[in-house]
Amino acid sequence: MEKSYDAIVIGAGSAGCIVARRLSEDGQCRVLLLEAGRDPGPLETPAIRHPYPLSAYDAALQWPGLTGQIVGGADRRMARVPQGRLVGGSSSINAMVAMRGIAADFDEWCEAGAQGWSWRDVEPYFRRLESADPHRDCDDAAAIAIARQAASPHRRLSNALLHTWEDAGYPRIADPNTDFRDGCFVQPVSTDRGGRCSANRAYLGTATRARANLDILADTRCLRLRIAQGRVCGVETESAGTPRVFLAPRVFLCAGALQTPTLLLRSGIGDAAALEALGIRTVADLPGVGRNLQNHCALPLGIILKGRKGLPPGLPTAHAALRLSSGAHRSSGDVYLSVWDRAAWHAAGSHVGVLNVVLHRPASSGSVTLRSGDSRIAPAIDFNMLDHRSDIERLSMGVRAAMEFLESPRVRAIGRGTGLVKLGKAAAWMGFRTSATRLASRAMTAASGLWPGLLSPLYALAVKPLPDPLLGPADLQAMQAALRASIVLQYHQVGTCAMGPAASRLSVASPDGQVHGVAGLTIADASLLPAVPRANTNLPVMMAAEKISAMFLNR
Ligand SMILES: Cc1cc2nc3c(=O)[nH]c(=O)nc-3n(C[C@H](O)[C@H](O)[C@H](O)COP(=O)(O)OP(=O)(O)OC[C@H]3O[C@@H](n4cnc5c(N)ncnc54)[C@H](O)[C@@H]3O)c2cc1C
């Protein structure tokens, strides 16, 4: 028997929790929220709440089998792509850094055709979204809490770099979410009462879950949309091998920047020629679906911290940051240096600090495409990073600046062995928290207590000398090869169903999220953002979900 609703929301992540909450505020609107992963409940587990992002190291909370090509061509490299797969989505496994981006990000969206998304337009939604009190319990607050991180003597790398940046003349910025100058600051985090404040906790709390008109169906994967005569009318799902269909005249796509385009393509919405080659009947010919995949890339520089005391495990990992402009191509705030005072969750990771050099305004973009019409086969993800010459120039400028800061007397006083963080097989194995790796971590702690210095060779394995072309002036090709071999993904993918005017060939949805040519179908997640902001993406995605919900409810 097919069950009917007024609206179905696909994906209970940063965006989906907000959309389901807002739509179900109208008691007459029967809402179904579908989530492929498990439901930890409104109060979540201690590992999800933990301020050091322990949940990021739990494979059971992530999509299995998602891999993407970081760079293509002869030096092609693949990497695992983490994405949250639970009620709360990636907001329940991310590093909790709470940045909005800079005003120019949104003004540029607007200039490129996303009418109504300038900084002036979006700023009230950020304020509303961030209005919860970090000192109080945020269960069902309908807003997340943004906390300023307290100073701590344990944050030796952050403290040394903040002073070094001030010595170099950068202003110390009190609130990087309202003051968009180049400068250094401590990054705010989304926490309430010291623990993670996820979209699930803040928007699908105890009271909202008690609403009679909201059903949350976890462990249920949407396979494709049902569309008849140019209008969406339901979704096909499967749960533990059992297929089910749900009907609704409105469907909101919130499956994230990798899965939302995948669902559209499987449902016949995308480039007609590519769909037909896979035997999928075209419902709407929208060549932009899956194109314009934007993400930040980073070069992680490591430093082995002196002394026996690492960062205690109960603090967020990300702390100090420097926003700076490369000066290339008149781009401002396009390079971002961000400190992790602890490289990983385990004992060895607490003795290595990381300075991530992030390219915050990439010119390169990639794609998400189908390999097959079969819904069991993961999409092909091509990030195509550093394809653009200006990306190479700007990232190498950032690397040189970062190396100078790491060689400063203040940093040398607390660390040694600066270089590139490159993980071998053993470190990759330690990347996930399993019973075996937790045991290994405990053994490391015990052994290093008995024999100080025992772990030093392990750190040296993770921090390698920086390749020559990145140390001094080198030709573009040599720099390109060195960077392409070493960069890592940030997990800030956006843009694969970009909003814009219907006349624009690559736009997929109008600025109110409505998919061109398919009535009743709205996109409200990271895929809708036309360009990646100069920030981690959780707050911008949540802002977009609030704004799309408001536009829908105020029609
Ligand atoms: C490891 C990691 C660290 C990060 N750190 C930060 C950070 O510190 N600060 C920051 O601002 N941003 C960070 N981000 C990015 C940020 O969390 C994301 O940009 C944001 O959560 C994206 O929201 P979304 O709603 O688009 O997707 P998601 O939150 O990923 O939600 C998508 C949801 O849809 C579900 N879904 C997908 N397909 C289907 C389907 N077919 N059927 C049913 N359900 C489906 C998924 O299981 C998931 O729950 C991080 C991301 C990751 C992965």
The ligand as an ORCA input file, in Angstrom:
! r2SCAN-3c Opt
* xyz 0 1
  C      34.144     14.888      7.826
  C      33.532     16.239      7.545
  C      33.997     17.355      8.240
  C      33.440     18.615      7.989
  N      33.797     19.679      8.770
  C      33.115     20.842      8.680
  C      33.301     21.886      9.623
  O      34.080     21.774     10.573
  N      32.571     23.024      9.473
  C      31.687     23.187      8.448
  O      31.088     24.259      8.343
  N      31.482     22.213      7.542
  C      32.135     21.034      7.655
  N      31.856     20.012      6.794
  C      30.892     20.253      5.707
  C      29.430     20.327      6.163
  O      29.188     19.441      7.230
  C      28.533     20.035      4.956
  O      28.753     21.032      3.968
  C      27.045     20.034      5.282
  O      26.770     19.185      6.366
  C      26.254     19.575      4.052
  O      24.889     19.518      4.364
  P      23.848     18.780      3.405
  O      22.541     18.851      4.084
  O      23.979     19.313      2.039
  O      24.353     17.259      3.342
  P      24.498     16.202      4.526
  O      24.553     16.879      5.848
  O      25.625     15.315      4.156
  O      23.125     15.408      4.502
  C      22.701     14.559      3.475
  C      21.864     13.461      4.111
  O      21.134     12.800      3.091
  C      21.190     11.409      3.303
  N      20.999     10.768      1.991
  C      21.809     10.852      0.910
  N      21.300     10.148     -0.108
  C      20.146      9.615      0.333
  C      19.174      8.772     -0.263
  N      19.305      8.348     -1.522
  N      18.102      8.393      0.477
  C      17.964      8.819      1.775
  N      18.872      9.604      2.390
  C      19.948      9.999      1.670
  C      22.569     11.188      3.899
  O      22.643      9.958      4.581
  C      22.720     12.394      4.805
  O      22.234     12.151      6.099
  C      32.420     18.751      7.003
  C      31.961     17.631      6.302
  C      32.499     16.380      6.573
  C      31.974     15.184      5.818
*
